[in-house]
Amino acid sequence: MKKISTLFLFFVFIIINAESKRIEFIVKPYIQNVSTNGITILWETNIPSNGIVQYGKAKTNSNEVFFDKNKSSNSPSILHTINLTDLQAETKYFYKVISYMNTDTLEYNIIPFMTSINSNRSVTFSVFGDTQQQSDTTVWNKISEMALLERPNFGLIVGDLVDTGGDSSQWRNEFLANGHKFMQSIPLFPVVGNHDLIYDAEAKTFNKYMKHPGNNNYYTVKNGNVQLFVLDSNQDMEPGSPQYLWLVDELAKSKSMWKIAAHHHPPYSSDFDDYGNTESALPIDGDPNFDPIIPLYEKYNVDMVFYGHIHSYERTWPLANKRVSKAGVVYVQCGGAGGDIEHSGIIRSWFSAKLNSEHHFCVVSINNSKLYLNAIDYNGNLFDQYVIDKSELHSDESQIDGKLLSAPVIKFANDKFIEKLDVSIISYNDKGEIRYTIDGTEPTRNSFLYNGPFEVNGSLTIKVVVLGKENKSKVSEQKVTKIEAKIAENISLKNEGLRYKYYVGENWQYLPKFEELEIVKEGEVKNISVQKIKDREDQFAIVFDGYIEIKKDGVYNFYLLSDDGSKLFIADELVVDNNGSHSPRTRSGNIGLRKGYHKFHLEYFEDCEGEELKLFYKSGDFTKKLIPDNVFMH
């Protein structure tokens, strides 16, 4: 009885103590995910409370704000996320948030906002990158307030919003607190950066505070005649990956006059040492993971691409086919809103048009066929200007407003197949006929006319074009390969799970040569695991061995999420290479496998900071999922 009484009194104390606290804002109200008919309003309180948003249209000749609508949270909460879905396009509103619990009420000031534009009126947006607070913690606050003076319709932030993504205090006290004046009225569309994933590989904290219209951290959004295509460059972008296929489809569908892409890592950068030490070697142009993406930007007429990661400013010339081209894509590195400044190499890159190593932000204004880019430094000085005039780039006026024929999309289950493959072709154009070849030659009006899905049973290259009366689209090309599936091993296995070997080292930047290392310990696990095996935080490696059971013949895609490097081998074949020291990122590969057991070998190492290791797979019979325990044997 004494124990029960003591426990009871303890809980009574906790309840009374909680009720005695006054409600306070931990995060002041701000807006996200604006559209023509909706918006998300968020705020956070120190204790659970009920939340209400009062809102109403701005009225002419009025001396006070009228709130004729309100929306409440379903239950008491600390983080309040309320979606308004009954708004009108291009309309100015006011909102006010209220939190209450029992007799305690907390209110915030009345704040204005405007919904997205759905006409051809002009649009202005601000671009920021790498607001992570390092040496100077005042940068993001000052830059966001300067950007607010430009009164943009929305903002775009290209990743590394905080230094350590898993640290909620950095989101609350640094990013959201310092950007509040901007974010309370101006919606900010986010890109996830590598730092946003540190100790939070699945971006749960990022998605807790930053809302956008996608189910994944890649999405598209329109505002006026501008369409944003936001990628997660921490995820796989190889042809055939979910993100790649999504991007192809969305670019092909787009009828917007202006197409703007955004992601965190740079396709082009002259940085001092990120893509090769410029003091000792010839650097590469940028992140090689964009090699499959750059041709899509060019084929589907993307106008400008924004990114960060490198903490400096760089604008390229318009580029196409790896050279300067009048009608090419302009790339803008805008990574100067908080992180410590970086510098470019001494020797100028062939693609560079303008460089600057100061904290900065960009303002983009678009009016009909003209785009104006302005880059502004920490002191408010304009240091770069650039104009794209589509009326000068295209002699045909119909090509200015999105009526240029869009390249078709080739659809199939996988680019590798065992016996046969069904192929379909989609054109998102309102007119034109689809012509294709399967011998690698350029399609013409005499080539096969597409009338519906067709079957292939051998390796070949498909080329497709949409032909109008007087014009044609760019060509879409796809190579598909017939493969021999790996035969399962004739082996009897009795033990569930995998065997592992554990190693320790120092200064590893890549997977070590395991045959040269001493095994520190070894054992068995039910599934791939780091936390159950490691006995130190950094500089260790694990090798997993065993067999994976395949239930049905087919081509299997494997997705390897790791922080840091990893490699996956199945049936002695390298399927996924995710090597190197890096933040959480996903890479994928595929292989044909027959029913039965196949040799499984996975190598992993941890350099520093967070560690993560997960393996997913999919086939023609099931969607992408985490590999379960019951398929591993040894």
Secondary structure, DSSP 4 states (H G I P E B T S, - for coil): -HHHHHHHHHHHHHHHHHHHSPP-EEEEEEEE---SS-EEEEEEEEEEEEEEEEEEE--TT-SS----EEEE-SS-EEEEEEEE----TT-EEEEEEEEEETTEEEE---EEEEPPP-SSS-EEEEEE------S-TTHHHHHHHHHHTT--SEEEE-S--SSSTT-HHHIIIIIIHHTHHHHTTS-EEE---SGGGTT-TT-HHHHHH---S-SSS-EEEEETTEEEEE--TTS--STTSHHHHHHHHHHHH---SEEEEE-SS-SS--BSSTTS-TTTSPPPSS-GGGTTTHHHHHHTT--EEEE-SSSSEEEEPPEETTEE-TTSBEEEEE--SSSPP--B-SSPPTTEEEEE-S-EEEEEEEETTEEEEEEEETTS-EEEEEEEEHHHH-SSGGGTTT-SPPPPEEE-S-SEESS-EEEEEE--SSS-EEEEESSSSPP-TTSEEP-S-EEE-S-EEEEEEEE-SS-BPPPEEEEEEE-PPBPPB------BSEEEEEEE-SS-SS---GGGS---EEEEESS--STTT-SSSSSEEEEEEEEEEESSSEEEEEEEEEES-EEEEETTEEEEEE-SS-SSEEEEEEEEE-SEEEEEEEEEEE-SS--EEEEEEE-SSS-SEEPPGGGEE-
